[in-house]
Amino acid sequence: MKNILTLALMLLLFSCLKEPDHRSFLVDITVDFGEGSSAYDRTGAKVILSNQLKSYSFELNTNSEGKVRFHSIEPGFYSVAVTHSMTVGGIIYYFNGLKNFPVFDSVTEIIQVKESKASAFVIKEFYYSGSLTSSGKSYNSDQYIEIFNNTGEKQFADGMSVIEHESYAIGDNFWKNLHDTIVAKMIWTIPGNGTQVPVEPGKSIVLAKDGINHKDDPNGNPLAPVNLGNADFEFFVRWDTDKDADAPAVPNLIEDLFVFRGSDIAFHVNGGSAVALAKIPGTTPEERKDYINHHLVTKESVSGPNSKFYAKIANKYITDAVEVTWDDAHAIYKRFPIDLDAGYTYVPSGSNSGKCIRRKIKEVVNGRTIYMDTNNSTEDFLKDVTPRPWIYEN
């Protein structure tokens, strides 16, 4: 009787043991900092392993050999992002790396990182999602980009350009094999001779799609989240007819390139617009335009050469870049190289949500806000926040 009871208990025990839902694997990562890096350089780098389809991630820090090991990783497609920083001689250096690979067995990968420095001007907020009117219609005239002086010294913003990458990141970046350069479909520049648009330390300027008070203007939207009547500049598209209303109180940006020229500019409300700040060569608008005209490129379609011309901008002229995607799944269609932006960000609430992305605060020193700028938008930005231009707190 005792043996029968023991056998019954064993059978019950085995029946309760659930088979694993999947096989799991080891993922070994080595971060390659290049020649000359010391043990101190390699220790403590943040390594994030993300499942691209299920939108979850694991995080570890490298040991003195620059290595990490992830255990019990389910099969799937993954990305690895590496971020690290150090201060040498008062200058903050950032190291970023990114790689995509499948995991259907135990994996050993080497991730190379690239070095970059913090920028004087950074994109503090990018509001692109737009809002809904009381009748449920889409409204995106309230879009804007806010540029912040992240230093302790006065900076001049005139001559700085805002560019939008040619790709909407719904498929492979056509230009991904170009080295040390990106391709823009839109370039707008802040007017001035280099000393006419001062931005004080810890302050910002706002570039509005339409420089009006969207809350109470007859042509606005009472449900819009922002008043841009006191914007510093606006994107005004000149036409022979008044297709785009010109806000008289807000100065206009210079239109240097607008490939898909319509009645007005519009950033992709779903998050397809990857934007950057650039200091394009040239001390005058004519010299800057000459540089652009000498770096035009086109691409062929199935029906033959495309009549649209885009502009190549060398990476060395890019001062800040924000890789904005539709969602996590579309992050594989990367446009900016990792030394410009090793990550990505987006508004999870989607179009017409009235939400934006905002850079995280790193610290406040003597009342001056300093924002994070590791050249990794995944780390640097808050998602789904209410637009608050000219407010320097999270």
GIKA-V535001 format. One record per residue. SS is DSSP state (a for helix, b for strand, c for the rest). Layout:
BEGIN
SS, SS
END
This chain:
BEGIN
c, a, a, a, a, a, a, a, a, a, a, a, a, a, a, a, c, c, c, c, c, c, c, b, b, b, b, b, b, b, b, b, c, c, c, c, c, c, a, a, a, a, c, c, c, b, b, b, b, b, b, c, c, c, c, b, b, b, b, b, b, c, c, c, c, c, b, b, b, b, b, b, b, b, c, b, b, b, b, b, b, b, b, b, b, b, b, b, c, c, b, b, b, b, b, b, b, b, b, b, b, b, b, c, c, c, b, b, b, b, b, b, c, b, b, b, b, c, c, c, b, b, b, b, b, b, b, c, c, c, b, b, c, c, c, c, c, b, b, c, c, c, c, b, b, b, b, b, b, c, c, c, c, c, b, b, c, c, c, c, b, b, b, b, b, c, c, c, c, c, c, c, c, c, c, c, c, c, c, c, b, b, b, b, b, b, b, b, b, c, c, c, c, c, c, c, c, b, b, c, c, c, c, b, b, b, b, b, c, c, c, c, c, c, c, c, c, c, c, c, c, c, c, c, c, c, c, c, c, c, c, c, b, b, c, c, c, c, c, c, c, c, c, c, c, c, c, c, c, c, b, b, c, b, b, b, b, b, c, c, c, c, c, c, c, c, c, c, c, c, c, c, c, c, b, b, b, b, c, c, c, c, c, c, a, a, a, a, a, a, a, a, a, c, c, b, b, c, c, b, b, c, c, b, b, c, c, c, c, b, b, b, b, b, a, a, a, b, b, b, b, b, c, b, c, c, c, c, a, a, a, a, c, c, c, c, c, c, c, c, c, c, c, c, b, c, c, c, c, c, c, c, c, c, b, b, b, b, b, c, b, b, b, b, b, c, c, b, b, b, b, c, c, c, c, c, a, a, a, a, b, b, b, b, b, b, c, c, c, c, c, c, c, c
END
